[in-house]
Amino acid sequence: MLNQHEKKDIIEVSDSLLTFNDVYNKPYIPKEHEQSIKDASVLFLPSENHRNLGLNLFPENTRDLYSYFIREAEREGIKVEICASDDDFKTLELHSELIYIAKMICTYVVLPIVCSLISAYLYDKIKKTNRTDLDATIELLVEKDEKTKRIYYNGNAAGFKEAIECIKDTLFADDE
């Protein structure tokens, strides 16, 4: 049995083959929003083919997070879009104490702002629930010069900011 205090936060960085251009060709991209999606530097992506059922789902808090991003990121001149039409937007409600952040792809240029917004969102969730033991799962794809890195974080929600600060500046160092 693993004691909660013994649990370690996990942050993994790996190469990814998924780029913005690949996303544009996904069958779930709504044609009526295609240009708006192509103009965005941050895209919210569904979990594809959930449990081999053919469903593309977003975590239950995605609408709230997306609204938060729209308010805050667009103040910075960053265009944010979600890769689903209103009719096709479906959520997976797990009702767990784990905060699932919708998978996102962003450009390297906006990475600091995206990380800051995720951190602030998590801080607000922690503050609202008055619990410091909430965990978060985050998958963030970052594209620079047509190369993509995958950042995966699973750990204490309050620890995301510190973990991402340790890696974001050297994310593409091996590729230069």
N, C-alpha and C positions, 0 to 999 in steps of 0.2 A: 504494500500500500504506500502511495506517495503522499506525504504530508504537504499541505498547501505551502508551507514555508520552505520546503525543499525544492519546489517547482522552479525551474529556470525559465526565463523568458527566452524565446527563440527568435532570432532574426537571421534569415538566410538570403543571400544574394546569388542569383544564377543568371545565365543567359536565357533569353526567351526568343522564340522565333516569331512571336506575334508582334506585328507592327500596326501602325495606324492604317496603312493601305490594306492589310489583311482584314482588319475590322470592317472597313468600308465595304468589303465583299461578303460579309456574313449575311446569311439569309434573314436574320432577325432585324436588320437595319430597315427602318421604315422609309420607303421611297419618298414619302411626302416631307421627310425631315433630312433627307440625304445631304443637301448642301449645308444645312446648319450643323450637321454632325461633322462634315468635312472641314468646316471653319473653326471647330472647337479645338482647344489645346488640352482639354481634360474630358475624357469620356467615361461614363459609368457603364460597365459591362455586366450582362447577366451571367449567371452560372449556366453554362450550356448543357443541354441534354441531361438534366438532373436525374440521377439514378436510372439512366437509360430509358427514361419515360418520354423523351422528346420534348421536355419542358425547359424553357429558358426562364430562370427565376432570379429574383433579386432578394437579398436579405430584407427582413421585415422593416428595418428602420431606414430603408433607402430613400423613400419620399422625403422624410425629415432631413436626412443628410443632404440630399440633392437640393432641397430648398435652402438649406444653410449655405451650401456652396454657391448657389445662384446669387444669394444676397451678398456674400462676402467676397467671392472670387471676382465677380463681375465689377465690383468696386475697384479692383486692381486692373481692370481691363482684360481679364482672363475669361474666355468663352468656355462655358461648361455645357455639356449635353448628356442626355441619357439615351442609350441605344435601344429604345423601345417606343412604340406608339402608345398612346393612352389605352387603347383596346388590348394591346399585347403585353402590357405591364402586369406581371404577376409576381407575387411575393411568396417567400417561404417563411412561415412563422414557426419559429422553434421555441419561443417563450423561455429561453434559457438566460442565465445570468452572464452569458458570453455575448459581447457586442460584436456582431459580424458587420464589418464594413464592406460595402459593395466593391467588387473588383473594379479597379480603375486603370486607365492608361493615360499618361500625360507626357508632355514634352519635358525634356531635361531643364529647359529654361524656367518653367513654372514649378519645378519640384519643390523648392523651398516654401513657396506659398501653399501648395497642396499639402505638404507635411504639416505646416503651421495650422492650416484649417482642420485637418484631421485631429491634430493634437488638441485644438481648442474645442472641437466637437466632443471628443472623449472627455475632456475636463468638465464640460457642461453636463455630460451624462453622469459622471462621478458625483459632481456637486448636487445634481437633481436627486440622485438616489441616496446620497450621503453614505456611499460605500466606497472604500478605497481598494477593496479586493476584487473589483470587476476585471475580467479578462477581455481581451479583444483579439480578433483575428482579422488581419489586413493583408490583402494582396494588391500590390501596386506595381504596374508595369511602367517603365520609364524609357522613352525613346530619345536617342540622340544620334544624329547622322545615320539614320536608317538601321541602327542597332538598338536592341531592346534588352534591358535588364529587368529581372523580376525580383522584387523585394517582398519577402513573406515575413510577417511578424505574427507571433502567437505568444501572448503573455499579458502581464498586468497592463491594463489600459493606461495607467498613469506613467508607465515606463516607455511608452512608444516614442515620445518626444526625444528622450535621451538616447534611445537605441538608434533612431533614424539620424540624429545629429552625428553619431559616430561614423556613419557610412556614406552619407549623401554626397559629401565633397569628393570622395574617392571612388565613387560608383563606376565610372568609366576609365579609371586610371590605367588599368591593364590594356585597354584598347588604344591608348594614345602612343 
